[in-house]
Amino acid sequence: MENKEFYVAKTFSGLEPLLKSELESLGAENCQAMSRAVSFEGPMDLMYKANYFCRTALRVLWRQKTFTFNSNRQFYEQLFDYPAEEHLRQDGTMAVHATIAESIFKTPLFASVLAKDAICDRFRDLYGERPSVDRDAPDVQFHLHIFRDEAQLFLDSSGESLHKRGYKVRNHPAPINEVVAAAMLMLAGYDGTCDFIDPMCGGATLPIEATMIALHIPAGFYRRDYGFMHWKRHDPQRWRNIRNQARILDDVPVEFYGSDINPKFVEMARDNVDRARLGDFIHVERKDMRQSKPSRTPALVMMNPPYGERLEVNDISDFYAEIGDTLKHNYAGCRAFMISSDLQALKHVGLKPNFKSTLYNGPLECRFLGYDLFSGDHKSYMTGKNIKRGLEAKQ
Ligand SMILES: C[S@@+](CC[C@H](N)C(=O)[O-])C[C@H]1O[C@@H](n2cnc3c(N)ncnc32)[C@H](O)[C@@H]1O
C-alpha cells in the first residue's frame, strides 16, 4: 500500500464545492472545502490526476511538513531539517512563496527569505554548493502557509496556474478565465448532450471548454509543463500511465458554435480552436449576436458580454436589453447563461433568471445568471402548456 499524502488544491472563491466533487470523483479521501481551496488525501497518483483532470483547480500543493515555532531561529531550524534534496537538485533553481496571518513575521517576504536561507544552507552543508533562486520559473516552488505559530510547507506540483491549459495561441483583452469558464459549464450542468453556443465568444474559451467536457478531454490535455516535471524524482512513466487513463471520445452527436462581431477576435478564436485541434467540432464565424439564432433546439447558450469596465460599449444598458430581446425571440427552447460584473446592465436583460450565483473572473466579482427561454408567456410555460423546457426537453 502506498503512503497516503496530504494535498491542498487551490481554486477561486465560490468554486470549492465543484472542485471538491471533482476530487472525490478521482478517489480523493477526506476532502475538506476551505476558503478558495480544498484539502484532500490519497496516494501520489492522485496528485498527478488532480493536475491533469480537475477543471476547477488552479494549483495542487503537496504538504511536506507541518511544525510549530516561536522564534526565527526555530523556524529556520525546522526548515533546515527538511530534506529538500529529495526533490531539488543542487544545481537546480527554487523559490519560496509565503502567506502569513497573525504571525511573529511582519511580512511574508521575511518568512520566505528565512526559509530560502535555511534550505540553501542545508545544501551548502551537504554538497558545498547551493541552488539558486528563480522567482519566475523555478524547478521547485515551495509554498509556506503560516498561521500564528503553525507552519505548513508545501511543494507546488503545478508550476504555472492550471488555468493556463495550453490551447491559447493569443489572449483576448477581456478573457474569461479557463477555470471560471469550466465552472460555468459545470454549474449549468453541461454534459455534452446538446449543442453549445457562445454568440460573443472572443478567443473561444467557452466553446473550447464545452467541447473538452463533451469529448471528455482532460483539463491538462494540451499542457506540456507542470511543476512536478522538474523535481528530482519525477517519474515520467507514472505520469504517462495517468494520462493514458483518459477516455477521450472520437465524436459526439452535437455541435459547438462560437461567434463574435469583431473580425480580429474571430481570427483569434479560430487560432485557439486550431491549436486545440477542435476545428472539426467548433464552428467559428463573424456574427452580430443580435442577428444570431440556434441551428436547432434545445441548445445551451452561454456568454460573457462586454463589461463596462473592460470594453467600451456605447450604451451598455441598451446593449444588454438587446441581448435579452435576442435571447427571448431567437432562442426559445434553449437554456441561456450569462456572466457579467455589470450588475446594473444585467437588470436590463429583461428576463427572469432562475439560476443565480456569484463568481470571480480574476479580481472582478460577477453575477452568473441562468434563464429558461420558453416560447409564449411564463405562466403558460409553468403550467405545462409549453412542451419545451430548455435542456430538459428531449429532441
Ligand atoms: C468579454 S469578451 C468575451 C471574451 C471571451 N469569453 C473570451 O474568453 O475570450 C466580449 C466579446 O463580445 C464581443 N461582442 C461585442 N458586441 C458584440 C455583438 N453585438 N455581437 C457579437 N459579439 C459582440 C466582443 O467583440 C468581445 O470579444
The ligand as an SDF file (V2000), in Angstrom:
LIG
                    3D

 27 29  0  0  0  0  0  0  0  0999 V2000
  -15.8220   39.9030  -22.6030 C   0  0  0  0  0  0  0  0  0  0  0  0
  -15.4910   39.4890  -24.2380 S   0  0  0  0  0  0  0  0  0  0  0  0
  -15.6800   37.7550  -24.3340 C   0  0  0  0  0  0  0  0  0  0  0  0
  -14.3820   37.0680  -24.0220 C   0  0  0  0  0  0  0  0  0  0  0  0
  -14.4280   35.5920  -24.2120 C   0  0  0  0  0  0  0  0  0  0  0  0
  -15.3540   34.9310  -23.3070 N   0  0  0  0  0  0  0  0  0  0  0  0
  -13.0200   35.0060  -24.0580 C   0  0  0  0  0  0  0  0  0  0  0  0
  -12.7780   34.2620  -23.0940 O   0  0  0  0  0  0  0  0  0  0  0  0
  -12.1430   35.3260  -24.8690 O   0  0  0  0  0  0  0  0  0  0  0  0
  -16.9340   40.0380  -25.0740 C   0  0  0  0  0  0  0  0  0  0  0  0
  -16.8990   39.8250  -26.5690 C   0  0  0  0  0  0  0  0  0  0  0  0
  -18.1580   40.2400  -27.1120 O   0  0  0  0  0  0  0  0  0  0  0  0
  -17.9240   40.6890  -28.4190 C   0  0  0  0  0  0  0  0  0  0  0  0
  -19.0920   41.4840  -28.8530 N   0  0  0  0  0  0  0  0  0  0  0  0
  -19.4310   42.7410  -28.5060 C   0  0  0  0  0  0  0  0  0  0  0  0
  -20.5890   43.0830  -29.1080 N   0  0  0  0  0  0  0  0  0  0  0  0
  -20.9990   42.0270  -29.8350 C   0  0  0  0  0  0  0  0  0  0  0  0
  -22.1130   41.7480  -30.6580 C   0  0  0  0  0  0  0  0  0  0  0  0
  -23.0610   42.6740  -30.8650 N   0  0  0  0  0  0  0  0  0  0  0  0
  -22.2010   40.5380  -31.2250 N   0  0  0  0  0  0  0  0  0  0  0  0
  -21.2480   39.5980  -31.0500 C   0  0  0  0  0  0  0  0  0  0  0  0
  -20.1580   39.8110  -30.2910 N   0  0  0  0  0  0  0  0  0  0  0  0
  -20.0360   41.0040  -29.6850 C   0  0  0  0  0  0  0  0  0  0  0  0
  -16.6340   41.4850  -28.3170 C   0  0  0  0  0  0  0  0  0  0  0  0
  -16.0140   41.6130  -29.5730 O   0  0  0  0  0  0  0  0  0  0  0  0
  -15.8420   40.6340  -27.3230 C   0  0  0  0  0  0  0  0  0  0  0  0
  -14.9820   39.7430  -27.9970 O   0  0  0  0  0  0  0  0  0  0  0  0
  1  2  1  0
  2  3  1  0
  2 10  1  0
  3  4  1  0
  4  5  1  0
  5  6  1  0
  5  7  1  0
  7  8  2  0
  7  9  1  0
 10 11  1  0
 11 12  1  0
 11 26  1  0
 12 13  1  0
 13 14  1  0
 13 24  1  0
 14 15  1  0
 14 23  1  0
 15 16  2  0
 16 17  1  0
 17 18  1  0
 17 23  2  0
 18 19  1  0
 18 20  2  0
 20 21  1  0
 21 22  2  0
 22 23  1  0
 24 25  1  0
 24 26  1  0
 26 27  1  0
M  CHG  2   2   1   9  -1
M  END
$$$$
